[in-house]
Amino acid sequence: MKAIVYVDLKNGVLDPQGKAVSETLTRLGFNEVTGARIGKRIELELEDGLEPTAAEARVKEMCETLLANTVIERYDIELIQG
């Protein structure tokens, strides 16, 4: 089983990296870009035979402990069988 974790900043939290990307794209002529937010994608390989409910609970624990700063970031978990 694989877990994919998407982490991004919560609404209202300033994103200086996203702002820099947005401004640079505009300077390069991509005027249709009005904003950008930067996040991260984390792929985790999980041991076979783990029940989806247990897997999601463990990955949530990983996010709360290490993978996301829950004060300023939110995360979504996607589980892929196989």
N, C-alpha and C positions, 0 to 999 in steps of 0.2 A: 504494500500500500504506500501511496505517496501523499503527503500533505503539502499543499502550497499555501503559504501565508502571504497575504498582501497587507503591507503596513503603509499608512499615509497619515499626514498631519490632520488633526481634527479641524473642523471649520472654525475660523476665527484666529487660528494660530498663524503667525507670519511665516512665510516660506521664502527666505532670501535666495535660496538656490533656484526655486521656481521663478522668482522675479527676474533673476539674472538670465535664465534661459529665455523667458518671454521677451525681455528687452533685447537680447542678442538676436533672436529670430526676427524681431521687427526691424532691427538695423540691417539684417541680411536680406531684407525685402519680403519677408513673410508677414505682410501687414494684416492678414486675417487672424493672426494669433493675438488674442486679447488677454491671455493669462496662462500660466502653467503652474502645476503643482508637481512636486517630485516625491516619489515614494520608493518603496523597495519590495522586491518579490523574493521570498525565501522558499526553497524546495527542500523538503525533509523526506528521506527514505525511512519508512517505518517497517518494523519486523512483520513478516507474514503471519496471518492468523489473528491479528489484533482486531477485535470487534470495532466497528465504526464509531459507536458511542464512546467506547473507552479511548479510541485513538483521538477523537475530537477533544475529549476532556484533557488528555495528556498534552496535546498541542496547545490548547488554551492555557494550560499551566505553564508551558514553555514560553508562550507569548507574554504572560503576566510577569514571569520571572526574569526573562532575558531579552526576548526578541523585539518587544515594543516598549516604549516609554509611555505607559498608559495615561500619564498626566497630559501629554500633548499629542499622542498618536492614537489612532484606532487601528484595528486589524480585522481582517476577514480570513476565514479558514476554508479551504476547498480540499476535500478528500477525494482521491482517485484510486479506485480499486484496480488491481492487476499489477 
